[in-house]
């Protein structure tokens, strides 16, 4: 997004408060993402963050514990979880929560759908690639966090990664460069 020219910026700042408020509301009406960010920041706060995390965790748990006829059905349902997770991170800037939710997704799927991931076939290959990419994404975000927070995730991550490599997703995980052990 281009920055405002210096003279235009000064002119806008010099406008009367009522006019600035009107312009702000006009701009917000065409920006739904910005509206949601402001709604979260101004109205919801920390309580809203926890509620959003819990709602996403419940969605993950429901999808991961469901019954699926094949790996493709499971993959389709798992893919529906990605946009809400990304949107949550975009609105709240909650990197910690996003990592936690991605970790939960991997844990739940590898625990409740392990029979679906026993043998590498054409159907499970795509599911394995999806899981490997989520693991890689989680590790990238985790490495960007402050080192003091790594301790909170270390046990859970080191529990999930070997399970991932032992499943049909192991081939894709090795191909993506996901380690078997983290730190």
VMD Tcl script that builds the backbone (N, CA, C; Angstrom):
set m [mol new atoms 549]
animate dup $m
set s [atomselect $m all]
$s set {name element resname resid chain x y z} {
  {N N UNK 1 A 0.846 -1.168 0.000}
  {CA C UNK 1 A 0.000 0.000 0.000}
  {C C UNK 1 A 0.898 1.240 0.000}
  {N N UNK 2 A 0.707 2.130 -0.965}
  {CA C UNK 2 A 1.564 3.311 -1.042}
  {C C UNK 2 A 1.290 4.268 0.125}
  {N N UNK 3 A 2.340 4.921 0.573}
  {CA C UNK 3 A 2.224 5.884 1.668}
  {C C UNK 3 A 1.620 7.189 1.152}
  {N N UNK 4 A 0.983 7.904 2.044}
  {CA C UNK 4 A 0.420 9.201 1.678}
  {C C UNK 4 A 1.544 10.203 1.436}
  {N N UNK 5 A 1.325 11.069 0.468}
  {CA C UNK 5 A 2.282 12.150 0.246}
  {C C UNK 5 A 2.270 13.046 1.472}
  {N N UNK 6 A 3.406 13.668 1.734}
  {CA C UNK 6 A 3.567 14.464 2.946}
  {C C UNK 6 A 2.551 15.605 3.026}
  {N N UNK 7 A 2.343 16.320 1.901}
  {CA C UNK 7 A 1.410 17.447 1.925}
  {C C UNK 7 A -0.038 16.985 2.088}
  {N N UNK 8 A -0.407 15.830 1.477}
  {CA C UNK 8 A -1.757 15.295 1.643}
  {C C UNK 8 A -1.973 14.837 3.088}
  {N N UNK 9 A -0.965 14.228 3.639}
  {CA C UNK 9 A -1.044 13.770 5.042}
  {C C UNK 9 A -1.297 14.965 5.976}
  {N N UNK 10 A -0.557 16.042 5.761}
  {CA C UNK 10 A -0.728 17.237 6.595}
  {C C UNK 10 A -2.122 17.833 6.413}
  {N N UNK 11 A -2.616 17.824 5.176}
  {CA C UNK 11 A -3.948 18.366 4.910}
  {C C UNK 11 A -5.034 17.536 5.602}
  {N N UNK 12 A -4.889 16.221 5.568}
  {CA C UNK 12 A -5.865 15.351 6.226}
  {C C UNK 12 A -5.820 15.548 7.738}
  {N N UNK 13 A -4.620 15.642 8.291}
  {CA C UNK 13 A -4.488 15.853 9.731}
  {C C UNK 13 A -5.044 17.209 10.158}
  {N N UNK 14 A -5.074 18.160 9.242}
  {CA C UNK 14 A -5.593 19.492 9.539}
  {C C UNK 14 A -7.103 19.602 9.408}
  {N N UNK 15 A -7.764 18.552 8.934}
  {CA C UNK 15 A -9.226 18.585 8.793}
  {C C UNK 15 A -9.892 18.647 10.163}
  {N N UNK 16 A -11.098 19.207 10.207}
  {CA C UNK 16 A -11.858 19.186 11.467}
  {C C UNK 16 A -12.173 17.734 11.884}
  {N N UNK 17 A -12.331 17.502 13.175}
  {CA C UNK 17 A -12.539 16.151 13.715}
  {C C UNK 17 A -13.768 15.480 13.105}
  {N N UNK 18 A -14.849 16.224 12.914}
  {CA C UNK 18 A -16.075 15.637 12.360}
  {C C UNK 18 A -15.836 15.122 10.939}
  {N N UNK 19 A -15.096 15.880 10.159}
  {CA C UNK 19 A -14.802 15.479 8.773}
  {C C UNK 19 A -13.892 14.250 8.754}
  {N N UNK 20 A -12.885 14.214 9.657}
  {CA C UNK 20 A -11.989 13.052 9.747}
  {C C UNK 20 A -12.770 11.802 10.133}
  {N N UNK 21 A -13.696 11.951 11.080}
  {CA C UNK 21 A -14.511 10.814 11.505}
  {C C UNK 21 A -15.345 10.280 10.340}
  {N N UNK 22 A -15.930 11.187 9.569}
  {CA C UNK 22 A -16.751 10.789 8.428}
  {C C UNK 22 A -15.905 10.046 7.382}
  {N N UNK 23 A -14.719 10.571 7.090}
  {CA C UNK 23 A -13.815 9.921 6.135}
  {C C UNK 23 A -13.375 8.537 6.632}
  {N N UNK 24 A -13.067 8.459 7.921}
  {CA C UNK 24 A -12.657 7.174 8.500}
  {C C UNK 24 A -13.757 6.135 8.364}
  {N N UNK 25 A -14.970 6.515 8.677}
  {CA C UNK 25 A -16.092 5.577 8.571}
  {C C UNK 25 A -16.345 5.166 7.123}
  {N N UNK 26 A -16.179 6.090 6.183}
  {CA C UNK 26 A -16.337 5.758 4.767}
  {C C UNK 26 A -15.278 4.743 4.338}
  {N N UNK 27 A -14.043 4.956 4.766}
  {CA C UNK 27 A -12.963 4.032 4.420}
  {C C UNK 27 A -13.193 2.645 5.044}
  {N N UNK 28 A -13.639 2.623 6.280}
  {CA C UNK 28 A -13.871 1.354 6.963}
  {C C UNK 28 A -15.003 0.547 6.339}
  {N N UNK 29 A -15.993 1.229 5.790}
  {CA C UNK 29 A -17.143 0.521 5.233}
  {C C UNK 29 A -16.754 -0.375 4.055}
  {N N UNK 30 A -15.661 -0.068 3.387}
  {CA C UNK 30 A -15.240 -0.881 2.243}
  {C C UNK 30 A -14.090 -1.831 2.586}
  {N N UNK 31 A -13.735 -1.929 3.847}
  {CA C UNK 31 A -12.615 -2.773 4.279}
  {C C UNK 31 A -13.065 -3.744 5.385}
  {N N UNK 32 A -13.688 -4.891 5.036}
  {CA C UNK 32 A -14.195 -5.807 6.063}
  {C C UNK 32 A -13.098 -6.383 6.969}
  {N N UNK 33 A -11.910 -6.624 6.436}
  {CA C UNK 33 A -10.834 -7.165 7.265}
  {C C UNK 33 A -10.412 -6.135 8.309}
  {N N UNK 34 A -10.282 -4.893 7.887}
  {CA C UNK 34 A -9.928 -3.830 8.813}
  {C C UNK 34 A -11.024 -3.633 9.860}
  {N N UNK 35 A -12.280 -3.783 9.442}
  {CA C UNK 35 A -13.392 -3.705 10.391}
  {C C UNK 35 A -13.258 -4.780 11.463}
  {N N UNK 36 A -12.961 -6.013 11.039}
  {CA C UNK 36 A -12.817 -7.115 11.992}
  {C C UNK 36 A -11.614 -6.899 12.911}
  {N N UNK 37 A -10.520 -6.371 12.361}
  {CA C UNK 37 A -9.351 -6.093 13.192}
  {C C UNK 37 A -9.676 -5.055 14.260}
  {N N UNK 38 A -10.367 -4.001 13.866}
  {CA C UNK 38 A -10.740 -2.964 14.822}
  {C C UNK 38 A -11.758 -3.484 15.832}
  {N N UNK 39 A -12.702 -4.291 15.364}
  {CA C UNK 39 A -13.694 -4.876 16.271}
  {C C UNK 39 A -12.993 -5.717 17.330}
  {N N UNK 40 A -12.036 -6.531 16.892}
  {CA C UNK 40 A -11.295 -7.354 17.845}
  {C C UNK 40 A -10.508 -6.477 18.812}
  {N N UNK 41 A -9.781 -5.526 18.274}
  {CA C UNK 41 A -8.904 -4.694 19.102}
  {C C UNK 41 A -9.673 -3.799 20.068}
  {N N UNK 42 A -10.760 -3.197 19.581}
  {CA C UNK 42 A -11.478 -2.215 20.390}
  {C C UNK 42 A -12.577 -2.817 21.263}
  {N N UNK 43 A -13.192 -3.899 20.798}
  {CA C UNK 43 A -14.352 -4.420 21.521}
  {C C UNK 43 A -14.111 -5.749 22.240}
  {N N UNK 44 A -13.319 -6.633 21.650}
  {CA C UNK 44 A -13.190 -7.972 22.213}
  {C C UNK 44 A -12.027 -8.098 23.197}
  {N N UNK 45 A -10.840 -7.733 22.782}
  {CA C UNK 45 A -9.668 -7.818 23.647}
  {C C UNK 45 A -9.251 -9.248 23.954}
  {N N UNK 46 A -8.612 -9.447 25.104}
  {CA C UNK 46 A -8.067 -10.758 25.485}
  {C C UNK 46 A -9.152 -11.814 25.655}
  {N N UNK 47 A -10.308 -11.426 26.176}
  {CA C UNK 47 A -11.410 -12.382 26.345}
  {C C UNK 47 A -11.869 -12.902 24.983}
  {N N UNK 48 A -11.947 -12.005 24.023}
  {CA C UNK 48 A -12.346 -12.392 22.676}
  {C C UNK 48 A -11.322 -13.301 22.016}
  {N N UNK 49 A -10.058 -13.051 22.313}
  {CA C UNK 49 A -8.997 -13.887 21.758}
  {C C UNK 49 A -9.150 -15.323 22.249}
  {N N UNK 50 A -9.400 -15.483 23.524}
  {CA C UNK 50 A -9.566 -16.821 24.103}
  {C C UNK 50 A -10.804 -17.505 23.528}
  {N N UNK 51 A -11.885 -16.767 23.348}
  {CA C UNK 51 A -13.099 -17.333 22.761}
  {C C UNK 51 A -12.868 -17.779 21.319}
  {N N UNK 52 A -12.139 -16.963 20.555}
  {CA C UNK 52 A -11.835 -17.320 19.169}
  {C C UNK 52 A -10.975 -18.588 19.111}
  {N N UNK 53 A -9.976 -18.661 19.994}
  {CA C UNK 53 A -9.118 -19.848 20.034}
  {C C UNK 53 A -9.928 -21.096 20.369}
  {N N UNK 54 A -10.803 -20.982 21.362}
  {CA C UNK 54 A -11.614 -22.128 21.778}
  {C C UNK 54 A -12.549 -22.583 20.662}
  {N N UNK 55 A -13.137 -21.637 19.945}
  {CA C UNK 55 A -14.039 -21.987 18.841}
  {C C UNK 55 A -13.276 -22.724 17.738}
  {N N UNK 56 A -12.086 -22.245 17.402}
  {CA C UNK 56 A -11.283 -22.916 16.377}
  {C C UNK 56 A -10.809 -24.284 16.856}
  {N N UNK 57 A -10.444 -24.386 18.127}
  {CA C UNK 57 A -10.022 -25.678 18.682}
  {C C UNK 57 A -11.165 -26.684 18.622}
  {N N UNK 58 A -12.378 -26.230 18.894}
  {CA C UNK 58 A -13.547 -27.114 18.821}
  {C C UNK 58 A -13.790 -27.567 17.382}
  {N N UNK 59 A -13.619 -26.667 16.422}
  {CA C UNK 59 A -13.773 -27.038 15.009}
  {C C UNK 59 A -12.737 -28.092 14.625}
  {N N UNK 60 A -11.510 -27.891 15.043}
  {CA C UNK 60 A -10.441 -28.836 14.737}
  {C C UNK 60 A -10.756 -30.201 15.324}
  {N N UNK 61 A -11.184 -30.205 16.569}
  {CA C UNK 61 A -11.490 -31.458 17.242}
  {C C UNK 61 A -12.639 -32.182 16.547}
  {N N UNK 62 A -13.668 -31.463 16.166}
  {CA C UNK 62 A -14.817 -32.071 15.492}
  {C C UNK 62 A -14.403 -32.704 14.166}
  {N N UNK 63 A -13.632 -31.985 13.379}
  {CA C UNK 63 A -13.207 -32.508 12.074}
  {C C UNK 63 A -12.262 -33.700 12.246}
  {N N UNK 64 A -11.309 -33.580 13.157}
  {CA C UNK 64 A -10.307 -34.643 13.329}
  {C C UNK 64 A -10.901 -35.918 13.901}
  {N N UNK 65 A -11.940 -35.808 14.699}
  {CA C UNK 65 A -12.521 -36.992 15.320}
  {C C UNK 65 A -13.674 -37.576 14.519}
  {N N UNK 66 A -13.994 -36.973 13.384}
  {CA C UNK 66 A -15.107 -37.442 12.569}
  {C C UNK 66 A -14.823 -38.772 11.888}
  {N N UNK 67 A -15.880 -39.328 11.301}
  {CA C UNK 67 A -15.751 -40.579 10.552}
  {C C UNK 67 A -15.663 -40.241 9.069}
  {N N UNK 68 A -14.681 -40.835 8.387}
  {CA C UNK 68 A -14.475 -40.566 6.963}
  {C C UNK 68 A -14.296 -41.888 6.239}
  {N N UNK 69 A -14.860 -41.989 5.046}
  {CA C UNK 69 A -14.752 -43.212 4.263}
  {C C UNK 69 A -13.357 -43.399 3.678}
  {N N UNK 70 A -12.711 -42.290 3.372}
  {CA C UNK 70 A -11.362 -42.385 2.808}
  {C C UNK 70 A -10.560 -41.121 3.115}
  {N N UNK 71 A -9.307 -41.156 2.738}
  {CA C UNK 71 A -8.390 -40.055 3.035}
  {C C UNK 71 A -8.786 -38.775 2.305}
  {N N UNK 72 A -9.379 -38.914 1.147}
  {CA C UNK 72 A -9.789 -37.735 0.383}
  {C C UNK 72 A -10.886 -36.974 1.114}
  {N N UNK 73 A -11.851 -37.696 1.681}
  {CA C UNK 73 A -12.910 -37.033 2.452}
  {C C UNK 73 A -12.327 -36.286 3.647}
  {N N UNK 74 A -11.397 -36.937 4.337}
  {CA C UNK 74 A -10.753 -36.298 5.479}
  {C C UNK 74 A -9.993 -35.055 5.038}
  {N N UNK 75 A -9.267 -35.162 3.958}
  {CA C UNK 75 A -8.489 -34.037 3.451}
  {C C UNK 75 A -9.380 -32.847 3.096}
  {N N UNK 76 A -10.504 -33.117 2.475}
  {CA C UNK 76 A -11.437 -32.044 2.111}
  {C C UNK 76 A -11.902 -31.305 3.361}
  {N N UNK 77 A -12.226 -32.053 4.405}
  {CA C UNK 77 A -12.679 -31.426 5.653}
  {C C UNK 77 A -11.543 -30.668 6.338}
  {N N UNK 78 A -10.335 -31.216 6.299}
  {CA C UNK 78 A -9.196 -30.532 6.911}
  {C C UNK 78 A -8.878 -29.228 6.179}
  {N N UNK 79 A -9.033 -29.240 4.880}
  {CA C UNK 79 A -8.761 -28.023 4.104}
  {C C UNK 79 A -9.733 -26.902 4.433}
  {N N UNK 80 A -10.937 -27.255 4.884}
  {CA C UNK 80 A -11.892 -26.209 5.260}
  {C C UNK 80 A -11.469 -25.494 6.543}
  {N N UNK 81 A -10.545 -26.093 7.299}
  {CA C UNK 81 A -10.068 -25.467 8.535}
  {C C UNK 81 A -8.992 -24.407 8.291}
  {N N UNK 82 A -8.298 -24.491 7.197}
  {CA C UNK 82 A -7.174 -23.577 6.946}
  {C C UNK 82 A -7.593 -22.113 6.813}
  {N N UNK 83 A -8.630 -21.790 6.032}
  {CA C UNK 83 A -9.013 -20.368 5.939}
  {C C UNK 83 A -9.392 -19.738 7.288}
  {N N UNK 84 A -10.186 -20.414 8.149}
  {CA C UNK 84 A -10.465 -19.780 9.451}
  {C C UNK 84 A -9.219 -19.593 10.314}
  {N N UNK 85 A -8.272 -20.525 10.240}
  {CA C UNK 85 A -7.031 -20.381 11.009}
  {C C UNK 85 A -6.223 -19.177 10.512}
  {N N UNK 86 A -6.109 -19.055 9.208}
  {CA C UNK 86 A -5.364 -17.924 8.631}
  {C C UNK 86 A -6.054 -16.600 8.938}
  {N N UNK 87 A -7.367 -16.597 8.849}
  {CA C UNK 87 A -8.124 -15.371 9.112}
  {C C UNK 87 A -7.966 -14.965 10.578}
  {N N UNK 88 A -8.001 -15.943 11.472}
  {CA C UNK 88 A -7.796 -15.685 12.900}
  {C C UNK 88 A -6.444 -14.992 13.124}
  {N N UNK 89 A -5.409 -15.522 12.497}
  {CA C UNK 89 A -4.071 -14.950 12.658}
  {C C UNK 89 A -3.999 -13.545 12.060}
  {N N UNK 90 A -4.685 -13.342 10.950}
  {CA C UNK 90 A -4.662 -12.040 10.291}
  {C C UNK 90 A -5.391 -10.980 11.125}
  {N N UNK 91 A -6.488 -11.360 11.731}
  {CA C UNK 91 A -7.294 -10.416 12.508}
  {C C UNK 91 A -6.657 -10.119 13.861}
  {N N UNK 92 A -6.159 -11.150 14.533}
  {CA C UNK 92 A -5.708 -11.000 15.919}
  {C C UNK 92 A -4.199 -10.860 16.077}
  {N N UNK 93 A -3.437 -11.161 15.026}
  {CA C UNK 93 A -1.970 -11.219 15.124}
  {C C UNK 93 A -1.535 -12.184 16.223}
  {N N UNK 94 A -2.260 -13.270 16.362}
  {CA C UNK 94 A -2.052 -14.252 17.422}
  {C C UNK 94 A -1.182 -15.397 16.904}
  {N N UNK 95 A 0.110 -15.186 16.824}
  {CA C UNK 95 A 1.031 -16.205 16.326}
  {C C UNK 95 A 1.084 -17.391 17.292}
  {N N UNK 96 A 1.121 -17.101 18.577}
  {CA C UNK 96 A 1.142 -18.152 19.601}
  {C C UNK 96 A -0.077 -19.071 19.448}
  {N N UNK 97 A -1.256 -18.479 19.314}
  {CA C UNK 97 A -2.484 -19.260 19.149}
  {C C UNK 97 A -2.503 -20.041 17.847}
  {N N UNK 98 A -1.992 -19.441 16.790}
  {CA C UNK 98 A -1.960 -20.130 15.501}
  {C C UNK 98 A -1.064 -21.362 15.577}
  {N N UNK 99 A 0.079 -21.233 16.217}
  {CA C UNK 99 A 0.979 -22.375 16.385}
  {C C UNK 99 A 0.291 -23.451 17.211}
  {N N UNK 100 A -0.341 -23.031 18.279}
  {CA C UNK 100 A -1.041 -23.968 19.153}
  {C C UNK 100 A -2.146 -24.708 18.398}
  {N N UNK 101 A -2.893 -23.996 17.560}
  {CA C UNK 101 A -3.978 -24.610 16.796}
  {C C UNK 101 A -3.446 -25.553 15.715}
  {N N UNK 102 A -2.364 -25.173 15.049}
  {CA C UNK 102 A -1.756 -26.069 14.059}
  {C C UNK 102 A -1.229 -27.338 14.724}
  {N N UNK 103 A -0.645 -27.183 15.882}
  {CA C UNK 103 A -0.146 -28.325 16.639}
  {C C UNK 103 A -1.303 -29.230 17.049}
  {N N UNK 104 A -2.392 -28.628 17.487}
  {CA C UNK 104 A -3.571 -29.416 17.860}
  {C C UNK 104 A -4.120 -30.164 16.643}
  {N N UNK 105 A -4.149 -29.504 15.491}
  {CA C UNK 105 A -4.627 -30.148 14.268}
  {C C UNK 105 A -3.813 -31.402 13.975}
  {N N UNK 106 A -2.498 -31.279 14.037}
  {CA C UNK 106 A -1.625 -32.424 13.774}
  {C C UNK 106 A -1.826 -33.526 14.816}
  {N N UNK 107 A -1.890 -33.150 16.092}
  {CA C UNK 107 A -2.077 -34.131 17.156}
  {C C UNK 107 A -3.384 -34.890 16.988}
  {N N UNK 108 A -4.447 -34.160 16.766}
  {CA C UNK 108 A -5.772 -34.773 16.660}
  {C C UNK 108 A -5.860 -35.719 15.462}
  {N N UNK 109 A -5.376 -35.281 14.316}
  {CA C UNK 109 A -5.457 -36.118 13.120}
  {C C UNK 109 A -4.587 -37.368 13.278}
  {N N UNK 110 A -3.374 -37.183 13.768}
  {CA C UNK 110 A -2.474 -38.335 13.918}
  {C C UNK 110 A -2.951 -39.299 15.001}
  {N N UNK 111 A -3.740 -38.824 15.939}
  {CA C UNK 111 A -4.268 -39.692 16.986}
  {C C UNK 111 A -5.563 -40.372 16.548}
  {N N UNK 112 A -6.505 -39.601 16.047}
  {CA C UNK 112 A -7.840 -40.128 15.760}
  {C C UNK 112 A -7.998 -40.713 14.358}
  {N N UNK 113 A -7.092 -40.404 13.464}
  {CA C UNK 113 A -7.198 -40.912 12.097}
  {C C UNK 113 A -5.978 -41.747 11.717}
  {N N UNK 114 A -5.324 -42.367 12.696}
  {CA C UNK 114 A -4.087 -43.093 12.405}
  {C C UNK 114 A -4.313 -44.283 11.477}
  {N N UNK 115 A -5.496 -44.897 11.535}
  {CA C UNK 115 A -5.758 -46.015 10.609}
  {C C UNK 115 A -5.833 -45.530 9.173}
  {N N UNK 116 A -6.208 -44.274 8.991}
  {CA C UNK 116 A -6.290 -43.689 7.652}
  {C C UNK 116 A -4.875 -43.414 7.117}
  {N N UNK 117 A -3.899 -43.305 8.013}
  {CA C UNK 117 A -2.540 -42.935 7.629}
  {C C UNK 117 A -1.546 -44.078 7.801}
  {N N UNK 118 A -2.034 -45.316 7.794}
  {CA C UNK 118 A -1.130 -46.445 8.001}
  {C C UNK 118 A -0.330 -46.796 6.750}
  {N N UNK 119 A -0.971 -46.728 5.601}
  {CA C UNK 119 A -0.333 -47.153 4.352}
  {C C UNK 119 A -0.305 -45.992 3.373}
  {N N UNK 120 A 0.837 -45.815 2.717}
  {CA C UNK 120 A 0.965 -44.753 1.717}
  {C C UNK 120 A 0.361 -45.231 0.400}
  {N N UNK 121 A -0.743 -44.593 0.019}
  {CA C UNK 121 A -1.406 -44.880 -1.253}
  {C C UNK 121 A -1.644 -43.551 -1.957}
  {N N UNK 122 A -2.282 -43.602 -3.087}
  {CA C UNK 122 A -2.573 -42.371 -3.820}
  {C C UNK 122 A -3.421 -41.406 -3.008}
  {N N UNK 123 A -4.427 -41.929 -2.310}
  {CA C UNK 123 A -5.310 -41.084 -1.510}
  {C C UNK 123 A -4.629 -40.520 -0.283}
  {N N UNK 124 A -3.814 -41.343 0.360}
  {CA C UNK 124 A -3.157 -40.870 1.590}
  {C C UNK 124 A -1.947 -39.988 1.289}
  {N N UNK 125 A -1.457 -40.044 0.072}
  {CA C UNK 125 A -0.304 -39.214 -0.287}
  {C C UNK 125 A -0.657 -37.728 -0.198}
  {N N UNK 126 A -1.829 -37.351 -0.715}
  {CA C UNK 126 A -2.257 -35.953 -0.663}
  {C C UNK 126 A -2.516 -35.522 0.781}
  {N N UNK 127 A -3.108 -36.407 1.568}
  {CA C UNK 127 A -3.341 -36.111 2.983}
  {C C UNK 127 A -2.014 -35.962 3.719}
  {N N UNK 128 A -1.073 -36.833 3.427}
  {CA C UNK 128 A 0.249 -36.750 4.040}
  {C C UNK 128 A 0.967 -35.458 3.685}
  {N N UNK 129 A 0.851 -35.038 2.445}
  {CA C UNK 129 A 1.462 -33.782 2.008}
  {C C UNK 129 A 0.835 -32.594 2.749}
  {N N UNK 130 A -0.475 -32.640 2.910}
  {CA C UNK 130 A -1.176 -31.585 3.653}
  {C C UNK 130 A -0.643 -31.510 5.081}
  {N N UNK 131 A -0.536 -32.648 5.753}
  {CA C UNK 131 A -0.067 -32.672 7.133}
  {C C UNK 131 A 1.398 -32.226 7.233}
  {N N UNK 132 A 2.207 -32.650 6.277}
  {CA C UNK 132 A 3.622 -32.256 6.283}
  {C C UNK 132 A 3.764 -30.743 6.101}
  {N N UNK 133 A 2.958 -30.173 5.236}
  {CA C UNK 133 A 3.012 -28.722 5.028}
  {C C UNK 133 A 2.543 -27.959 6.264}
  {N N UNK 134 A 1.524 -28.488 6.943}
  {CA C UNK 134 A 1.078 -27.838 8.185}
  {C C UNK 134 A 2.173 -27.926 9.254}
  {N N UNK 135 A 2.868 -29.055 9.304}
  {CA C UNK 135 A 3.966 -29.212 10.265}
  {C C UNK 135 A 5.100 -28.244 9.936}
  {N N UNK 136 A 5.417 -28.132 8.669}
  {CA C UNK 136 A 6.467 -27.204 8.250}
  {C C UNK 136 A 6.077 -25.759 8.574}
  {N N UNK 137 A 4.833 -25.405 8.304}
  {CA C UNK 137 A 4.326 -24.068 8.605}
  {C C UNK 137 A 4.401 -23.787 10.115}
  {N N UNK 138 A 3.995 -24.777 10.914}
  {CA C UNK 138 A 4.033 -24.627 12.362}
  {C C UNK 138 A 5.463 -24.408 12.851}
  {N N UNK 139 A 6.401 -25.193 12.330}
  {CA C UNK 139 A 7.791 -25.065 12.759}
  {C C UNK 139 A 8.394 -23.723 12.346}
  {N N UNK 140 A 8.043 -23.242 11.164}
  {CA C UNK 140 A 8.537 -21.931 10.721}
  {C C UNK 140 A 8.041 -20.826 11.640}
  {N N UNK 141 A 6.771 -20.874 11.982}
  {CA C UNK 141 A 6.210 -19.864 12.874}
  {C C UNK 141 A 6.795 -19.998 14.276}
  {N N UNK 142 A 7.007 -21.229 14.699}
  {CA C UNK 142 A 7.569 -21.485 16.026}
  {C C UNK 142 A 8.995 -20.959 16.137}
  {N N UNK 143 A 9.765 -21.110 15.083}
  {CA C UNK 143 A 11.145 -20.617 15.091}
  {C C UNK 143 A 11.216 -19.097 15.139}
  {N N UNK 144 A 10.158 -18.422 14.703}
  {CA C UNK 144 A 10.128 -16.963 14.737}
  {C C UNK 144 A 9.734 -16.427 16.116}
  {N N UNK 145 A 9.146 -17.289 16.946}
  {CA C UNK 145 A 8.774 -16.868 18.301}
  {C C UNK 145 A 10.013 -16.678 19.159}
  {N N UNK 146 A 9.856 -15.934 20.225}
  {CA C UNK 146 A 10.952 -15.744 21.171}
  {C C UNK 146 A 11.342 -17.093 21.759}
  {N N UNK 147 A 12.625 -17.286 21.970}
  {CA C UNK 147 A 13.152 -18.578 22.425}
  {C C UNK 147 A 12.564 -19.026 23.759}
  {N N UNK 148 A 12.175 -18.105 24.602}
  {CA C UNK 148 A 11.584 -18.477 25.889}
  {C C UNK 148 A 10.265 -19.233 25.712}
  {N N UNK 149 A 9.557 -18.949 24.632}
  {CA C UNK 149 A 8.283 -19.625 24.375}
  {C C UNK 149 A 8.469 -21.012 23.759}
  {N N UNK 150 A 9.653 -21.299 23.258}
  {CA C UNK 150 A 9.924 -22.611 22.662}
  {C C UNK 150 A 9.720 -23.725 23.674}
  {N N UNK 151 A 10.042 -23.460 24.930}
  {CA C UNK 151 A 9.931 -24.462 25.992}
  {C C UNK 151 A 8.488 -24.949 26.124}
  {N N UNK 152 A 7.532 -24.036 25.949}
  {CA C UNK 152 A 6.122 -24.389 26.088}
  {C C UNK 152 A 5.648 -25.366 25.015}
  {N N UNK 153 A 6.283 -25.336 23.854}
  {CA C UNK 153 A 5.858 -26.174 22.741}
  {C C UNK 153 A 6.730 -27.410 22.540}
  {N N UNK 154 A 7.908 -27.426 23.112}
  {CA C UNK 154 A 8.902 -28.455 22.801}
  {C C UNK 154 A 8.375 -29.879 22.989}
  {N N UNK 155 A 7.767 -30.178 24.117}
  {CA C UNK 155 A 7.300 -31.542 24.377}
  {C C UNK 155 A 6.242 -31.981 23.370}
  {N N UNK 156 A 5.257 -31.119 23.136}
  {CA C UNK 156 A 4.169 -31.465 22.215}
  {C C UNK 156 A 4.680 -31.625 20.786}
  {N N UNK 157 A 5.576 -30.738 20.372}
  {CA C UNK 157 A 6.121 -30.820 19.011}
  {C C UNK 157 A 6.946 -32.098 18.853}
  {N N UNK 158 A 7.763 -32.399 19.867}
  {CA C UNK 158 A 8.598 -33.606 19.789}
  {C C UNK 158 A 7.792 -34.891 19.969}
  {N N UNK 159 A 6.554 -34.778 20.358}
  {CA C UNK 159 A 5.657 -35.925 20.398}
  {C C UNK 159 A 4.987 -36.128 19.035}
  {N N UNK 160 A 4.662 -35.025 18.374}
  {CA C UNK 160 A 3.945 -35.084 17.101}
  {C C UNK 160 A 4.855 -35.460 15.929}
  {N N UNK 161 A 6.047 -34.895 15.883}
  {CA C UNK 161 A 6.918 -35.110 14.721}
  {C C UNK 161 A 7.259 -36.584 14.475}
  {N N UNK 162 A 7.611 -37.369 15.486}
  {CA C UNK 162 A 7.860 -38.791 15.223}
  {C C UNK 162 A 6.609 -39.529 14.733}
  {N N UNK 163 A 5.447 -39.158 15.268}
  {CA C UNK 163 A 4.192 -39.771 14.797}
  {C C UNK 163 A 3.963 -39.437 13.328}
  {N N UNK 164 A 4.256 -38.203 12.967}
  {CA C UNK 164 A 4.095 -37.768 11.582}
  {C C UNK 164 A 4.999 -38.578 10.662}
  {N N UNK 165 A 6.255 -38.746 11.068}
  {CA C UNK 165 A 7.204 -39.496 10.243}
  {C C UNK 165 A 6.897 -40.986 10.205}
  {N N UNK 166 A 6.253 -41.511 11.242}
  {CA C UNK 166 A 5.919 -42.936 11.281}
  {C C UNK 166 A 4.649 -43.251 10.490}
  {N N UNK 167 A 3.919 -42.223 10.098}
  {CA C UNK 167 A 2.676 -42.432 9.347}
  {C C UNK 167 A 2.939 -42.350 7.846}
  {N N UNK 168 A 1.861 -42.423 7.089}
  {CA C UNK 168 A 1.960 -42.297 5.633}
  {C C UNK 168 A 2.418 -40.891 5.230}
  {N N UNK 169 A 2.334 -39.958 6.153}
  {CA C UNK 169 A 2.786 -38.596 5.882}
  {C C UNK 169 A 4.302 -38.473 5.988}
  {N N UNK 170 A 4.972 -39.517 6.436}
  {CA C UNK 170 A 6.416 -39.484 6.623}
  {C C UNK 170 A 7.182 -39.190 5.347}
  {N N UNK 171 A 6.757 -39.782 4.253}
  {CA C UNK 171 A 7.416 -39.544 2.970}
  {C C UNK 171 A 7.373 -38.063 2.609}
  {N N UNK 172 A 6.181 -37.467 2.715}
  {CA C UNK 172 A 6.030 -36.043 2.394}
  {C C UNK 172 A 6.793 -35.175 3.398}
  {N N UNK 173 A 6.807 -35.595 4.654}
  {CA C UNK 173 A 7.521 -34.826 5.684}
  {C C UNK 173 A 9.020 -34.800 5.396}
  {N N UNK 174 A 9.568 -35.940 5.015}
  {CA C UNK 174 A 10.997 -35.989 4.665}
  {C C UNK 174 A 11.272 -35.130 3.440}
  {N N UNK 175 A 10.380 -35.203 2.481}
  {CA C UNK 175 A 10.525 -34.429 1.258}
  {C C UNK 175 A 10.451 -32.916 1.543}
  {N N UNK 176 A 9.610 -32.513 2.500}
  {CA C UNK 176 A 9.460 -31.112 2.869}
  {C C UNK 176 A 10.577 -30.641 3.800}
  {N N UNK 177 A 11.374 -31.576 4.312}
  {CA C UNK 177 A 12.459 -31.211 5.214}
  {C C UNK 177 A 12.015 -31.030 6.660}
  {N N UNK 178 A 10.894 -31.649 7.016}
  {CA C UNK 178 A 10.410 -31.577 8.403}
  {C C UNK 178 A 11.243 -32.528 9.241}
  {N N UNK 179 A 11.862 -32.038 10.319}
  {CA C UNK 179 A 12.723 -32.912 11.141}
  {C C UNK 179 A 11.899 -33.914 11.951}
  {N N UNK 180 A 12.551 -34.994 12.365}
  {CA C UNK 180 A 11.899 -35.998 13.206}
  {C C UNK 180 A 11.874 -35.502 14.651}
  {N N UNK 181 A 12.857 -34.716 15.015}
  {CA C UNK 181 A 12.994 -34.174 16.367}
  {C C UNK 181 A 13.240 -32.678 16.252}
  {N N UNK 182 A 12.598 -31.886 17.115}
  {CA C UNK 182 A 12.789 -30.437 17.091}
  {C C UNK 182 A 13.520 -30.006 18.335}
  {N N UNK 183 A 14.620 -29.337 18.158}
  {CA C UNK 183 A 15.472 -28.795 19.223}
  {C C UNK 183 A 15.628 -29.760 20.354}
}
mol reanalyze $m
mol bondsrecalc $m
mol representation Tube
mol addrep $m
